[in-house]
Amino acid sequence: MKNLFIVILALILLGCNGGFLPKPKGYPRIDLPKKDFLKFDNLCPFSFEYPSYSFVFPHKGKNTMPCWLNIDFPIFKGTIHISYLPIANETSLKKFSEDARSLAYKHTIKAQSIDERVFDRDNQKVYGRIYDIKGKNTASSMQFYLTDSINHFLRGALYFNVAPKNDSLLPVTNFIREDIEHLINTFQWNRKQ
């Protein structure tokens, strides 16, 4: 019996000699909702379609201006922050465009690349630029601005209210990226304004 105990103890000690390898951290499965869109059209000088699984509400803050909005995605803990500014002259258009560009490029510290795409729907007088920010742990993965080049300027930025970990956020980011593309493609300036 004593010899059996010594053999078992020796096997246990020899079996534990190798290094411990923990399992890699896993991420919970994300069930993505079916794409369905609603129309946003109120007193602001623009309208667009947004996902039915999101909520549009006015931005609340110290420096809030009229027609500043948040499109909130509660199931993903993400928000598209939208700010609208009227254009006073050509100088303000250049300033707003450069501000939007510099805000997008502030993410170059963490970004691997920033892809810029020009957006042009001349028949609707909707022009702009989309900044697709790629890389690990970037705070924002997509930003854009839209303008009619004369009277209106709108900027949008997608942020998540979670620690930016590209591995776990990538499916959600790609999913919301499609929603932003849909918003941009259905965006219109209201002619009455």
Kinemage of the C-alpha trace (Angstrom):
@kinemage 1
@onewidth
@group {chain A} dominant
@subgroup {mainchain}
@vectorlist {calphas} color= white
{ca met a 1} P 0.000 0.000 0.000
{ca lys a 2} L 2.868 2.321 0.894
{ca asn a 3} L 4.588 1.604 -2.462
{ca leu a 4} L 1.307 2.286 -4.353
{ca phe a 5} L 0.964 5.649 -2.586
{ca ile a 6} L 4.569 6.597 -3.509
{ca val a 7} L 3.998 5.605 -7.171
{ca ile a 8} L 0.770 7.664 -7.392
{ca leu a 9} L 2.426 10.656 -5.716
{ca ala a 10} L 5.385 10.383 -8.122
{ca leu a 11} L 3.029 10.263 -11.145
{ca ile a 12} L 1.146 13.325 -9.899
{ca leu a 13} L 4.359 15.273 -9.365
{ca leu a 14} L 5.766 14.232 -12.744
{ca gly a 15} L 2.457 14.994 -14.460
{ca cys a 16} L 2.474 18.542 -13.104
{ca asn a 17} L 6.010 19.213 -14.284
{ca gly a 18} L 4.931 20.830 -17.605
{ca gly a 19} L 3.990 24.506 -17.873
{ca phe a 20} L 0.408 25.563 -17.364
{ca leu a 21} L -1.323 26.758 -20.566
{ca pro a 22} L -4.569 28.622 -19.905
{ca lys a 23} L -7.280 28.626 -22.543
{ca pro a 24} L -7.394 31.792 -24.624
{ca lys a 25} L -10.004 34.320 -23.610
{ca gly a 26} L -13.248 33.841 -25.493
{ca tyr a 27} L -15.862 36.393 -26.441
{ca pro a 28} L -19.615 35.913 -26.189
{ca arg a 29} L -21.560 35.140 -29.315
{ca ile a 30} L -23.286 38.157 -30.807
{ca asp a 31} L -26.657 37.622 -32.450
{ca leu a 32} L -27.109 40.316 -35.077
{ca pro a 33} L -30.657 41.554 -35.703
{ca lys a 34} L -32.428 41.514 -39.061
{ca lys a 35} L -31.831 44.658 -41.112
{ca asp a 36} L -34.877 46.908 -41.095
{ca phe a 37} L -34.961 50.700 -41.400
{ca leu a 38} L -37.111 53.640 -40.282
{ca lys a 39} L -37.175 57.177 -41.667
{ca phe a 40} L -35.902 60.088 -39.599
{ca asp a 41} L -37.602 63.275 -40.721
{ca asn a 42} L -38.297 66.087 -38.264
{ca leu a 43} L -37.647 69.827 -38.065
{ca cys a 44} L -33.987 69.432 -39.006
{ca pro a 45} L -32.965 70.332 -42.570
{ca phe a 46} L -32.224 66.699 -43.446
{ca ser a 47} L -33.724 63.223 -43.439
{ca phe a 48} L -32.294 59.708 -43.571
{ca glu a 49} L -33.105 56.090 -42.823
{ca tyr a 50} L -31.762 54.503 -39.642
{ca pro a 51} L -31.949 50.922 -38.292
{ca ser a 52} L -35.085 49.889 -36.388
{ca tyr a 53} L -32.915 48.361 -33.642
{ca ser a 54} L -31.469 51.799 -32.851
{ca phe a 55} L -32.908 54.965 -31.317
{ca val a 56} L -32.473 58.549 -32.495
{ca phe a 57} L -32.545 61.212 -29.818
{ca pro a 58} L -31.264 64.783 -29.468
{ca his a 59} L -27.721 65.166 -28.186
{ca lys a 60} L -27.601 66.519 -24.660
{ca gly a 61} L -24.563 68.419 -23.556
{ca lys a 62} L -23.117 71.764 -22.642
{ca asn a 63} L -22.299 72.856 -26.203
{ca thr a 64} L -25.231 71.191 -27.962
{ca met a 65} L -26.654 72.925 -30.990
{ca pro a 66} L -29.958 72.384 -32.833
{ca cys a 67} L -30.110 69.164 -34.886
{ca trp a 68} L -27.255 67.470 -33.059
{ca leu a 69} L -28.326 63.853 -32.695
{ca asn a 70} L -27.232 60.520 -31.319
{ca ile a 71} L -28.199 57.256 -32.969
{ca asp a 72} L -27.916 54.803 -30.118
{ca phe a 73} L -27.438 51.033 -30.554
{ca pro a 74} L -28.198 49.746 -27.019
{ca ile a 75} L -27.675 46.064 -27.862
{ca phe a 76} L -24.146 46.864 -29.094
{ca lys a 77} L -23.350 49.712 -26.656
{ca gly a 78} L -22.533 51.930 -29.624
{ca thr a 79} L -23.539 55.408 -30.743
{ca ile a 80} L -23.274 57.406 -33.941
{ca his a 81} L -22.802 61.029 -32.874
{ca ile a 82} L -24.178 63.426 -35.465
{ca ser a 83} L -23.527 67.157 -35.465
{ca tyr a 84} L -25.110 69.600 -37.891
{ca leu a 85} L -23.783 73.075 -38.692
{ca pro a 86} L -25.185 75.663 -41.081
{ca ile a 87} L -22.662 76.996 -43.577
{ca ala a 88} L -22.249 80.772 -43.478
{ca asn a 89} L -19.713 81.101 -46.301
{ca glu a 90} L -17.037 79.237 -48.254
{ca thr a 91} L -14.516 79.754 -45.445
{ca ser a 92} L -16.760 77.996 -42.919
{ca leu a 93} L -17.229 75.048 -45.336
{ca lys a 94} L -13.448 74.659 -45.603
{ca lys a 95} L -13.075 74.916 -41.827
{ca phe a 96} L -15.819 72.337 -41.143
{ca ser a 97} L -14.329 69.944 -43.717
{ca glu a 98} L -10.838 70.310 -42.290
{ca asp a 99} L -12.156 69.884 -38.715
{ca ala a 100} L -13.892 66.639 -39.748
{ca arg a 101} L -10.705 65.404 -41.408
{ca ser a 102} L -8.481 66.259 -38.435
{ca leu a 103} L -10.921 64.614 -35.986
{ca ala a 104} L -10.809 61.417 -38.059
{ca tyr a 105} L -7.024 61.516 -38.327
{ca lys a 106} L -6.595 61.904 -34.559
{ca his a 107} L -7.024 58.124 -34.556
{ca thr a 108} L -3.775 57.526 -36.477
{ca ile a 109} L -2.027 56.767 -33.176
{ca lys a 110} L -3.901 53.441 -32.918
{ca ala a 111} L -5.048 52.998 -36.525
{ca gln a 112} L -3.264 50.766 -39.013
{ca ser a 113} L -4.887 52.629 -41.886
{ca ile a 114} L -7.542 55.221 -42.630
{ca asp a 115} L -9.301 54.726 -45.929
{ca glu a 116} L -10.933 57.858 -47.318
{ca arg a 117} L -13.751 57.600 -49.812
{ca val a 118} L -15.372 60.530 -51.559
{ca phe a 119} L -19.142 60.438 -51.608
{ca asp a 120} L -20.988 62.248 -54.390
{ca arg a 121} L -24.720 62.135 -55.140
{ca asp a 122} L -25.019 65.171 -57.373
{ca asn a 123} L -28.720 64.636 -58.132
{ca gln a 124} L -29.496 65.044 -54.395
{ca lys a 125} L -26.765 67.639 -53.747
{ca val a 126} L -25.199 65.340 -51.143
{ca tyr a 127} L -21.411 65.342 -51.126
{ca gly a 128} L -18.988 64.151 -48.528
{ca arg a 129} L -16.230 61.907 -47.340
{ca ile a 130} L -16.184 58.638 -45.415
{ca tyr a 131} L -13.241 57.799 -43.146
{ca asp a 132} L -12.953 54.059 -42.562
{ca ile a 133} L -10.563 53.712 -39.617
{ca lys a 134} L -8.970 50.275 -39.365
{ca gly a 135} L -6.732 48.935 -36.666
{ca lys a 136} L -6.586 47.396 -33.254
{ca asn a 137} L -8.181 49.270 -30.402
{ca thr a 138} L -9.161 52.450 -32.257
{ca ala a 139} L -11.754 54.500 -30.398
{ca ser a 140} L -13.779 55.187 -33.551
{ca ser a 141} L -13.965 52.879 -36.550
{ca met a 142} L -15.912 55.072 -38.946
{ca gln a 143} L -16.495 58.787 -39.406
{ca phe a 144} L -18.056 60.792 -42.195
{ca tyr a 145} L -19.303 64.188 -43.236
{ca leu a 146} L -21.992 65.253 -45.692
{ca thr a 147} L -22.677 68.663 -47.183
{ca asp a 148} L -24.563 70.386 -49.968
{ca ser a 149} L -21.541 72.746 -50.363
{ca ile a 150} L -23.725 75.822 -49.888
{ca asn a 151} L -25.917 75.787 -46.768
{ca his a 152} L -25.524 72.590 -44.740
{ca phe a 153} L -22.796 70.501 -43.128
{ca leu a 154} L -23.291 67.279 -41.149
{ca arg a 155} L -20.629 65.153 -39.441
{ca gly a 156} L -21.020 61.668 -37.962
{ca ala a 157} L -18.750 59.436 -35.869
{ca leu a 158} L -19.259 55.896 -34.554
{ca tyr a 159} L -18.091 55.175 -31.001
{ca phe a 160} L -18.627 52.244 -28.658
{ca asn a 161} L -19.104 52.565 -24.906
{ca val a 162} L -16.820 49.589 -24.250
{ca ala a 163} L -13.070 49.035 -24.229
{ca pro a 164} L -11.994 49.013 -27.888
{ca lys a 165} L -10.925 45.449 -28.666
{ca asn a 166} L -11.017 44.917 -32.396
{ca asp a 167} L -11.201 41.122 -32.096
{ca ser a 168} L -14.563 41.195 -30.341
{ca leu a 169} L -15.962 44.371 -31.947
{ca leu a 170} L -15.180 43.548 -35.577
{ca pro a 171} L -18.462 41.719 -36.377
{ca val a 172} L -20.494 44.527 -34.781
{ca thr a 173} L -18.398 47.242 -36.416
{ca asn a 174} L -18.899 45.670 -39.847
{ca phe a 175} L -22.622 45.305 -39.152
{ca ile a 176} L -23.032 48.976 -38.144
{ca arg a 177} L -20.759 50.059 -41.015
{ca glu a 178} L -23.465 48.731 -43.371
{ca asp a 179} L -26.056 50.780 -41.443
{ca ile a 180} L -23.950 53.928 -41.828
{ca glu a 181} L -23.610 53.256 -45.558
{ca his a 182} L -27.410 52.918 -45.735
{ca leu a 183} L -27.856 56.166 -43.775
{ca ile a 184} L -25.539 57.971 -46.196
{ca asn a 185} L -27.193 56.471 -49.284
{ca thr a 186} L -30.682 57.502 -48.099
{ca phe a 187} L -29.610 60.921 -46.775
{ca gln a 188} L -31.403 63.952 -48.222
{ca trp a 189} L -31.420 67.649 -47.551
{ca asn a 190} L -34.929 68.890 -46.959
{ca arg a 191} L -35.788 71.370 -49.676
{ca lys a 192} L -38.120 73.329 -47.382
{ca gln a 193} L -35.192 74.443 -45.226
